[in-house]
Every structure is written in C-alpha cells, then in structure tokens.
Amino acid sequence: MSLDYFTSCRKKYNKIIQYLNFTINIHKEINSLSIEEIQLLDTEIIRKLTLNDYDNLINQKELYIELKDICDNKIKELCNKLKPWCCDHIYLEDDIDINPDCSQRIVYCTLCEYTMSI
C-alpha cells in the first residue's frame, strides 16, 4: 500500500477520534447532570444514553487510536524506505574502525545517513 493511502487513513482516523472525543465529553456532561436537569432537557437521545453507550464510545476511540498508530508506523516505515531517493544528499567519506587493526572506508549522506556501497 502507498504512502498516500496511509496518510489518508490517518487523517480520517484523526477526524473520527476527534468526533468520538466530542461525543464522550457530551456524554460525561449529561451523566453529571441531576435528574431534574435531565428532565428539563427531556430529549429522546438523552433518555437513550446508557453506560454501555459510553463504554462503546471509549472502546471505539481506543480502536481508532490503534488504527491511527498503525498508519503512523507504516508512514514512518515507507518514509524510511523512500528517504534515500528524497534527499538532497551531501556525501561524506569516512573511515570506520572495524577492530584495532582494521578499518573500512564508507561513503554516507550527512542528512539522511544513506550509505553508498563502495
């Protein structure tokens, strides 16, 4: 799957999480009302709200946070794979010590750390 796909999913999941947070906060406010205050509001929706609804909202939020995290990880993974091709490389030659008697010459990018084979 592509970077665009995961970016799109992450955006959608963020929006869903935002709406769930809003709904959860409303639910908390309603639950904090007294019976008299609820009777004054007396709407069909408020009467139907139960503790199960609240638990379901929390579970849905956790699920979407997990899905968003999966997308974040996939985006990072894809970006790391693309990094060598998306960088304006600044290469540097360097000798690294393999052991006290042996060293190896490497060429790497100082920006993205992409290592060229010599």
Phi and psi in radians as a Rosetta constraint file:
Dihedral C 1 N 2 CA 2 C 2 CIRCULARHARMONIC -1.664 0.35
Dihedral N 2 CA 2 C 2 N 3 CIRCULARHARMONIC 2.885 0.35
Dihedral C 2 N 3 CA 3 C 3 CIRCULARHARMONIC -1.068 0.35
Dihedral N 3 CA 3 C 3 N 4 CIRCULARHARMONIC -0.681 0.35
Dihedral C 3 N 4 CA 4 C 4 CIRCULARHARMONIC -1.073 0.35
Dihedral N 4 CA 4 C 4 N 5 CIRCULARHARMONIC -0.706 0.35
Dihedral C 4 N 5 CA 5 C 5 CIRCULARHARMONIC -1.062 0.35
Dihedral N 5 CA 5 C 5 N 6 CIRCULARHARMONIC -0.872 0.35
Dihedral C 5 N 6 CA 6 C 6 CIRCULARHARMONIC -1.181 0.35
Dihedral N 6 CA 6 C 6 N 7 CIRCULARHARMONIC -0.609 0.35
Dihedral C 6 N 7 CA 7 C 7 CIRCULARHARMONIC -1.143 0.35
Dihedral N 7 CA 7 C 7 N 8 CIRCULARHARMONIC -0.734 0.35
Dihedral C 7 N 8 CA 8 C 8 CIRCULARHARMONIC -1.102 0.35
Dihedral N 8 CA 8 C 8 N 9 CIRCULARHARMONIC -0.790 0.35
Dihedral C 8 N 9 CA 9 C 9 CIRCULARHARMONIC -1.057 0.35
Dihedral N 9 CA 9 C 9 N 10 CIRCULARHARMONIC -0.794 0.35
Dihedral C 9 N 10 CA 10 C 10 CIRCULARHARMONIC -1.031 0.35
Dihedral N 10 CA 10 C 10 N 11 CIRCULARHARMONIC -0.727 0.35
Dihedral C 10 N 11 CA 11 C 11 CIRCULARHARMONIC -1.082 0.35
Dihedral N 11 CA 11 C 11 N 12 CIRCULARHARMONIC -0.773 0.35
Dihedral C 11 N 12 CA 12 C 12 CIRCULARHARMONIC -1.137 0.35
Dihedral N 12 CA 12 C 12 N 13 CIRCULARHARMONIC -0.751 0.35
Dihedral C 12 N 13 CA 13 C 13 CIRCULARHARMONIC -1.119 0.35
Dihedral N 13 CA 13 C 13 N 14 CIRCULARHARMONIC -0.673 0.35
Dihedral C 13 N 14 CA 14 C 14 CIRCULARHARMONIC -1.074 0.35
Dihedral N 14 CA 14 C 14 N 15 CIRCULARHARMONIC -0.711 0.35
Dihedral C 14 N 15 CA 15 C 15 CIRCULARHARMONIC -1.150 0.35
Dihedral N 15 CA 15 C 15 N 16 CIRCULARHARMONIC -0.765 0.35
Dihedral C 15 N 16 CA 16 C 16 CIRCULARHARMONIC -1.080 0.35
Dihedral N 16 CA 16 C 16 N 17 CIRCULARHARMONIC -0.777 0.35
Dihedral C 16 N 17 CA 17 C 17 CIRCULARHARMONIC -1.069 0.35
Dihedral N 17 CA 17 C 17 N 18 CIRCULARHARMONIC -0.701 0.35
Dihedral C 17 N 18 CA 18 C 18 CIRCULARHARMONIC -1.067 0.35
Dihedral N 18 CA 18 C 18 N 19 CIRCULARHARMONIC -0.801 0.35
Dihedral C 18 N 19 CA 19 C 19 CIRCULARHARMONIC -1.147 0.35
Dihedral N 19 CA 19 C 19 N 20 CIRCULARHARMONIC -0.691 0.35
Dihedral C 19 N 20 CA 20 C 20 CIRCULARHARMONIC -1.115 0.35
Dihedral N 20 CA 20 C 20 N 21 CIRCULARHARMONIC -0.730 0.35
Dihedral C 20 N 21 CA 21 C 21 CIRCULARHARMONIC -1.046 0.35
Dihedral N 21 CA 21 C 21 N 22 CIRCULARHARMONIC -0.756 0.35
Dihedral C 21 N 22 CA 22 C 22 CIRCULARHARMONIC -1.059 0.35
Dihedral N 22 CA 22 C 22 N 23 CIRCULARHARMONIC -0.815 0.35
Dihedral C 22 N 23 CA 23 C 23 CIRCULARHARMONIC -1.129 0.35
Dihedral N 23 CA 23 C 23 N 24 CIRCULARHARMONIC -0.717 0.35
Dihedral C 23 N 24 CA 24 C 24 CIRCULARHARMONIC -1.081 0.35
Dihedral N 24 CA 24 C 24 N 25 CIRCULARHARMONIC -0.750 0.35
Dihedral C 24 N 25 CA 25 C 25 CIRCULARHARMONIC -1.120 0.35
Dihedral N 25 CA 25 C 25 N 26 CIRCULARHARMONIC -0.693 0.35
Dihedral C 25 N 26 CA 26 C 26 CIRCULARHARMONIC -1.105 0.35
Dihedral N 26 CA 26 C 26 N 27 CIRCULARHARMONIC -0.763 0.35
Dihedral C 26 N 27 CA 27 C 27 CIRCULARHARMONIC -1.051 0.35
Dihedral N 27 CA 27 C 27 N 28 CIRCULARHARMONIC -0.735 0.35
Dihedral C 27 N 28 CA 28 C 28 CIRCULARHARMONIC -1.080 0.35
Dihedral N 28 CA 28 C 28 N 29 CIRCULARHARMONIC -0.750 0.35
Dihedral C 28 N 29 CA 29 C 29 CIRCULARHARMONIC -1.094 0.35
Dihedral N 29 CA 29 C 29 N 30 CIRCULARHARMONIC -0.754 0.35
Dihedral C 29 N 30 CA 30 C 30 CIRCULARHARMONIC -1.107 0.35
Dihedral N 30 CA 30 C 30 N 31 CIRCULARHARMONIC -0.740 0.35
Dihedral C 30 N 31 CA 31 C 31 CIRCULARHARMONIC -1.161 0.35
Dihedral N 31 CA 31 C 31 N 32 CIRCULARHARMONIC -0.401 0.35
Dihedral C 31 N 32 CA 32 C 32 CIRCULARHARMONIC -1.474 0.35
Dihedral N 32 CA 32 C 32 N 33 CIRCULARHARMONIC -0.145 0.35
Dihedral C 32 N 33 CA 33 C 33 CIRCULARHARMONIC -1.305 0.35
Dihedral N 33 CA 33 C 33 N 34 CIRCULARHARMONIC 2.666 0.35
Dihedral C 33 N 34 CA 34 C 34 CIRCULARHARMONIC -1.367 0.35
Dihedral N 34 CA 34 C 34 N 35 CIRCULARHARMONIC 2.890 0.35
Dihedral C 34 N 35 CA 35 C 35 CIRCULARHARMONIC -1.040 0.35
Dihedral N 35 CA 35 C 35 N 36 CIRCULARHARMONIC -0.682 0.35
Dihedral C 35 N 36 CA 36 C 36 CIRCULARHARMONIC -1.112 0.35
Dihedral N 36 CA 36 C 36 N 37 CIRCULARHARMONIC -0.722 0.35
Dihedral C 36 N 37 CA 37 C 37 CIRCULARHARMONIC -1.158 0.35
Dihedral N 37 CA 37 C 37 N 38 CIRCULARHARMONIC -0.683 0.35
Dihedral C 37 N 38 CA 38 C 38 CIRCULARHARMONIC -1.129 0.35
Dihedral N 38 CA 38 C 38 N 39 CIRCULARHARMONIC -0.699 0.35
Dihedral C 38 N 39 CA 39 C 39 CIRCULARHARMONIC -1.135 0.35
Dihedral N 39 CA 39 C 39 N 40 CIRCULARHARMONIC -0.572 0.35
Dihedral C 39 N 40 CA 40 C 40 CIRCULARHARMONIC -1.148 0.35
Dihedral N 40 CA 40 C 40 N 41 CIRCULARHARMONIC -0.653 0.35
Dihedral C 40 N 41 CA 41 C 41 CIRCULARHARMONIC -1.284 0.35
Dihedral N 41 CA 41 C 41 N 42 CIRCULARHARMONIC -0.817 0.35
Dihedral C 41 N 42 CA 42 C 42 CIRCULARHARMONIC 0.620 0.35
Dihedral N 42 CA 42 C 42 N 43 CIRCULARHARMONIC 1.028 0.35
Dihedral C 42 N 43 CA 43 C 43 CIRCULARHARMONIC -1.875 0.35
Dihedral N 43 CA 43 C 43 N 44 CIRCULARHARMONIC 2.783 0.35
Dihedral C 43 N 44 CA 44 C 44 CIRCULARHARMONIC -1.027 0.35
Dihedral N 44 CA 44 C 44 N 45 CIRCULARHARMONIC -0.757 0.35
Dihedral C 44 N 45 CA 45 C 45 CIRCULARHARMONIC -1.110 0.35
Dihedral N 45 CA 45 C 45 N 46 CIRCULARHARMONIC -0.806 0.35
Dihedral C 45 N 46 CA 46 C 46 CIRCULARHARMONIC -1.100 0.35
Dihedral N 46 CA 46 C 46 N 47 CIRCULARHARMONIC -0.683 0.35
Dihedral C 46 N 47 CA 47 C 47 CIRCULARHARMONIC -1.162 0.35
Dihedral N 47 CA 47 C 47 N 48 CIRCULARHARMONIC -0.473 0.35
Dihedral C 47 N 48 CA 48 C 48 CIRCULARHARMONIC -1.477 0.35
Dihedral N 48 CA 48 C 48 N 49 CIRCULARHARMONIC -0.295 0.35
Dihedral C 48 N 49 CA 49 C 49 CIRCULARHARMONIC -1.173 0.35
Dihedral N 49 CA 49 C 49 N 50 CIRCULARHARMONIC 2.320 0.35
Dihedral C 49 N 50 CA 50 C 50 CIRCULARHARMONIC -2.299 0.35
Dihedral N 50 CA 50 C 50 N 51 CIRCULARHARMONIC 3.034 0.35
Dihedral C 50 N 51 CA 51 C 51 CIRCULARHARMONIC -1.109 0.35
Dihedral N 51 CA 51 C 51 N 52 CIRCULARHARMONIC -0.594 0.35
Dihedral C 51 N 52 CA 52 C 52 CIRCULARHARMONIC -1.057 0.35
Dihedral N 52 CA 52 C 52 N 53 CIRCULARHARMONIC -0.673 0.35
Dihedral C 52 N 53 CA 53 C 53 CIRCULARHARMONIC -1.033 0.35
Dihedral N 53 CA 53 C 53 N 54 CIRCULARHARMONIC -0.777 0.35
Dihedral C 53 N 54 CA 54 C 54 CIRCULARHARMONIC -1.102 0.35
Dihedral N 54 CA 54 C 54 N 55 CIRCULARHARMONIC -0.809 0.35
Dihedral C 54 N 55 CA 55 C 55 CIRCULARHARMONIC -1.078 0.35
Dihedral N 55 CA 55 C 55 N 56 CIRCULARHARMONIC -0.703 0.35
Dihedral C 55 N 56 CA 56 C 56 CIRCULARHARMONIC -1.105 0.35
Dihedral N 56 CA 56 C 56 N 57 CIRCULARHARMONIC -0.694 0.35
Dihedral C 56 N 57 CA 57 C 57 CIRCULARHARMONIC -1.082 0.35
Dihedral N 57 CA 57 C 57 N 58 CIRCULARHARMONIC -0.773 0.35
Dihedral C 57 N 58 CA 58 C 58 CIRCULARHARMONIC -1.097 0.35
Dihedral N 58 CA 58 C 58 N 59 CIRCULARHARMONIC -0.771 0.35
Dihedral C 58 N 59 CA 59 C 59 CIRCULARHARMONIC -1.110 0.35
Dihedral N 59 CA 59 C 59 N 60 CIRCULARHARMONIC -0.718 0.35
Dihedral C 59 N 60 CA 60 C 60 CIRCULARHARMONIC -1.099 0.35
Dihedral N 60 CA 60 C 60 N 61 CIRCULARHARMONIC -0.739 0.35
Dihedral C 60 N 61 CA 61 C 61 CIRCULARHARMONIC -1.067 0.35
Dihedral N 61 CA 61 C 61 N 62 CIRCULARHARMONIC -0.791 0.35
Dihedral C 61 N 62 CA 62 C 62 CIRCULARHARMONIC -1.076 0.35
Dihedral N 62 CA 62 C 62 N 63 CIRCULARHARMONIC -0.704 0.35
Dihedral C 62 N 63 CA 63 C 63 CIRCULARHARMONIC -1.075 0.35
Dihedral N 63 CA 63 C 63 N 64 CIRCULARHARMONIC -0.815 0.35
Dihedral C 63 N 64 CA 64 C 64 CIRCULARHARMONIC -1.216 0.35
Dihedral N 64 CA 64 C 64 N 65 CIRCULARHARMONIC -0.532 0.35
Dihedral C 64 N 65 CA 65 C 65 CIRCULARHARMONIC -1.153 0.35
Dihedral N 65 CA 65 C 65 N 66 CIRCULARHARMONIC -0.717 0.35
Dihedral C 65 N 66 CA 66 C 66 CIRCULARHARMONIC -1.093 0.35
Dihedral N 66 CA 66 C 66 N 67 CIRCULARHARMONIC -0.773 0.35
Dihedral C 66 N 67 CA 67 C 67 CIRCULARHARMONIC -1.104 0.35
Dihedral N 67 CA 67 C 67 N 68 CIRCULARHARMONIC -0.700 0.35
Dihedral C 67 N 68 CA 68 C 68 CIRCULARHARMONIC -1.127 0.35
Dihedral N 68 CA 68 C 68 N 69 CIRCULARHARMONIC -0.705 0.35
Dihedral C 68 N 69 CA 69 C 69 CIRCULARHARMONIC -1.099 0.35
Dihedral N 69 CA 69 C 69 N 70 CIRCULARHARMONIC -0.684 0.35
Dihedral C 69 N 70 CA 70 C 70 CIRCULARHARMONIC -1.068 0.35
Dihedral N 70 CA 70 C 70 N 71 CIRCULARHARMONIC -0.773 0.35
Dihedral C 70 N 71 CA 71 C 71 CIRCULARHARMONIC -1.091 0.35
Dihedral N 71 CA 71 C 71 N 72 CIRCULARHARMONIC -0.752 0.35
Dihedral C 71 N 72 CA 72 C 72 CIRCULARHARMONIC -1.011 0.35
Dihedral N 72 CA 72 C 72 N 73 CIRCULARHARMONIC -0.768 0.35
Dihedral C 72 N 73 CA 73 C 73 CIRCULARHARMONIC -1.159 0.35
Dihedral N 73 CA 73 C 73 N 74 CIRCULARHARMONIC -0.716 0.35
Dihedral C 73 N 74 CA 74 C 74 CIRCULARHARMONIC -1.132 0.35
Dihedral N 74 CA 74 C 74 N 75 CIRCULARHARMONIC -0.688 0.35
Dihedral C 74 N 75 CA 75 C 75 CIRCULARHARMONIC -1.096 0.35
Dihedral N 75 CA 75 C 75 N 76 CIRCULARHARMONIC -0.784 0.35
Dihedral C 75 N 76 CA 76 C 76 CIRCULARHARMONIC -1.069 0.35
Dihedral N 76 CA 76 C 76 N 77 CIRCULARHARMONIC -0.759 0.35
Dihedral C 76 N 77 CA 77 C 77 CIRCULARHARMONIC -1.075 0.35
Dihedral N 77 CA 77 C 77 N 78 CIRCULARHARMONIC -0.821 0.35
Dihedral C 77 N 78 CA 78 C 78 CIRCULARHARMONIC -1.153 0.35
Dihedral N 78 CA 78 C 78 N 79 CIRCULARHARMONIC -0.677 0.35
Dihedral C 78 N 79 CA 79 C 79 CIRCULARHARMONIC -1.126 0.35
Dihedral N 79 CA 79 C 79 N 80 CIRCULARHARMONIC -0.678 0.35
Dihedral C 79 N 80 CA 80 C 80 CIRCULARHARMONIC -1.141 0.35
Dihedral N 80 CA 80 C 80 N 81 CIRCULARHARMONIC -0.631 0.35
Dihedral C 80 N 81 CA 81 C 81 CIRCULARHARMONIC -1.204 0.35
Dihedral N 81 CA 81 C 81 N 82 CIRCULARHARMONIC -0.607 0.35
Dihedral C 81 N 82 CA 82 C 82 CIRCULARHARMONIC -1.477 0.35
Dihedral N 82 CA 82 C 82 N 83 CIRCULARHARMONIC -0.274 0.35
Dihedral C 82 N 83 CA 83 C 83 CIRCULARHARMONIC -0.890 0.35
Dihedral N 83 CA 83 C 83 N 84 CIRCULARHARMONIC -0.810 0.35
Dihedral C 83 N 84 CA 84 C 84 CIRCULARHARMONIC -1.054 0.35
Dihedral N 84 CA 84 C 84 N 85 CIRCULARHARMONIC -0.452 0.35
Dihedral C 84 N 85 CA 85 C 85 CIRCULARHARMONIC -1.645 0.35
Dihedral N 85 CA 85 C 85 N 86 CIRCULARHARMONIC -0.156 0.35
Dihedral C 85 N 86 CA 86 C 86 CIRCULARHARMONIC -1.905 0.35
Dihedral N 86 CA 86 C 86 N 87 CIRCULARHARMONIC 0.081 0.35
Dihedral C 86 N 87 CA 87 C 87 CIRCULARHARMONIC -1.812 0.35
Dihedral N 87 CA 87 C 87 N 88 CIRCULARHARMONIC 2.539 0.35
Dihedral C 87 N 88 CA 88 C 88 CIRCULARHARMONIC -1.542 0.35
Dihedral N 88 CA 88 C 88 N 89 CIRCULARHARMONIC 1.459 0.35
Dihedral C 88 N 89 CA 89 C 89 CIRCULARHARMONIC -0.994 0.35
Dihedral N 89 CA 89 C 89 N 90 CIRCULARHARMONIC 2.434 0.35
Dihedral C 89 N 90 CA 90 C 90 CIRCULARHARMONIC -2.135 0.35
Dihedral N 90 CA 90 C 90 N 91 CIRCULARHARMONIC 1.785 0.35
Dihedral C 90 N 91 CA 91 C 91 CIRCULARHARMONIC -1.502 0.35
Dihedral N 91 CA 91 C 91 N 92 CIRCULARHARMONIC 2.559 0.35
Dihedral C 91 N 92 CA 92 C 92 CIRCULARHARMONIC -2.365 0.35
Dihedral N 92 CA 92 C 92 N 93 CIRCULARHARMONIC 2.364 0.35
Dihedral C 92 N 93 CA 93 C 93 CIRCULARHARMONIC -1.611 0.35
Dihedral N 93 CA 93 C 93 N 94 CIRCULARHARMONIC 2.454 0.35
Dihedral C 93 N 94 CA 94 C 94 CIRCULARHARMONIC -2.631 0.35
Dihedral N 94 CA 94 C 94 N 95 CIRCULARHARMONIC 2.669 0.35
Dihedral C 94 N 95 CA 95 C 95 CIRCULARHARMONIC -1.834 0.35
Dihedral N 95 CA 95 C 95 N 96 CIRCULARHARMONIC 2.253 0.35
Dihedral C 95 N 96 CA 96 C 96 CIRCULARHARMONIC -1.989 0.35
Dihedral N 96 CA 96 C 96 N 97 CIRCULARHARMONIC 2.493 0.35
Dihedral C 96 N 97 CA 97 C 97 CIRCULARHARMONIC -1.454 0.35
Dihedral N 97 CA 97 C 97 N 98 CIRCULARHARMONIC 2.139 0.35
Dihedral C 97 N 98 CA 98 C 98 CIRCULARHARMONIC -1.459 0.35
Dihedral N 98 CA 98 C 98 N 99 CIRCULARHARMONIC -0.795 0.35
Dihedral C 98 N 99 CA 99 C 99 CIRCULARHARMONIC -2.655 0.35
Dihedral N 99 CA 99 C 99 N 100 CIRCULARHARMONIC 3.119 0.35
Dihedral C 99 N 100 CA 100 C 100 CIRCULARHARMONIC -1.030 0.35
Dihedral N 100 CA 100 C 100 N 101 CIRCULARHARMONIC -0.446 0.35
Dihedral C 100 N 101 CA 101 C 101 CIRCULARHARMONIC -1.777 0.35
Dihedral N 101 CA 101 C 101 N 102 CIRCULARHARMONIC -0.121 0.35
Dihedral C 101 N 102 CA 102 C 102 CIRCULARHARMONIC -2.389 0.35
Dihedral N 102 CA 102 C 102 N 103 CIRCULARHARMONIC 2.398 0.35
Dihedral C 102 N 103 CA 103 C 103 CIRCULARHARMONIC -2.307 0.35
Dihedral N 103 CA 103 C 103 N 104 CIRCULARHARMONIC 2.891 0.35
Dihedral C 103 N 104 CA 104 C 104 CIRCULARHARMONIC -2.371 0.35
Dihedral N 104 CA 104 C 104 N 105 CIRCULARHARMONIC 2.434 0.35
Dihedral C 104 N 105 CA 105 C 105 CIRCULARHARMONIC -1.524 0.35
Dihedral N 105 CA 105 C 105 N 106 CIRCULARHARMONIC 2.300 0.35
Dihedral C 105 N 106 CA 106 C 106 CIRCULARHARMONIC -2.249 0.35
Dihedral N 106 CA 106 C 106 N 107 CIRCULARHARMONIC 2.768 0.35
Dihedral C 106 N 107 CA 107 C 107 CIRCULARHARMONIC -2.211 0.35
Dihedral N 107 CA 107 C 107 N 108 CIRCULARHARMONIC 2.153 0.35
Dihedral C 107 N 108 CA 108 C 108 CIRCULARHARMONIC -2.445 0.35
Dihedral N 108 CA 108 C 108 N 109 CIRCULARHARMONIC 2.799 0.35
Dihedral C 108 N 109 CA 109 C 109 CIRCULARHARMONIC -1.503 0.35
Dihedral N 109 CA 109 C 109 N 110 CIRCULARHARMONIC 2.272 0.35
Dihedral C 109 N 110 CA 110 C 110 CIRCULARHARMONIC -1.280 0.35
Dihedral N 110 CA 110 C 110 N 111 CIRCULARHARMONIC -0.286 0.35
Dihedral C 110 N 111 CA 111 C 111 CIRCULARHARMONIC -1.549 0.35
Dihedral N 111 CA 111 C 111 N 112 CIRCULARHARMONIC -0.906 0.35
Dihedral C 111 N 112 CA 112 C 112 CIRCULARHARMONIC -1.900 0.35
Dihedral N 112 CA 112 C 112 N 113 CIRCULARHARMONIC -0.115 0.35
Dihedral C 112 N 113 CA 113 C 113 CIRCULARHARMONIC 1.213 0.35
Dihedral N 113 CA 113 C 113 N 114 CIRCULARHARMONIC 0.319 0.35
Dihedral C 113 N 114 CA 114 C 114 CIRCULARHARMONIC -1.145 0.35
Dihedral N 114 CA 114 C 114 N 115 CIRCULARHARMONIC 2.306 0.35
Dihedral C 114 N 115 CA 115 C 115 CIRCULARHARMONIC -1.863 0.35
Dihedral N 115 CA 115 C 115 N 116 CIRCULARHARMONIC 2.197 0.35
Dihedral C 115 N 116 CA 116 C 116 CIRCULARHARMONIC -1.521 0.35
Dihedral N 116 CA 116 C 116 N 117 CIRCULARHARMONIC 2.572 0.35
Dihedral C 116 N 117 CA 117 C 117 CIRCULARHARMONIC -1.485 0.35
Dihedral N 117 CA 117 C 117 N 118 CIRCULARHARMONIC 2.443 0.35
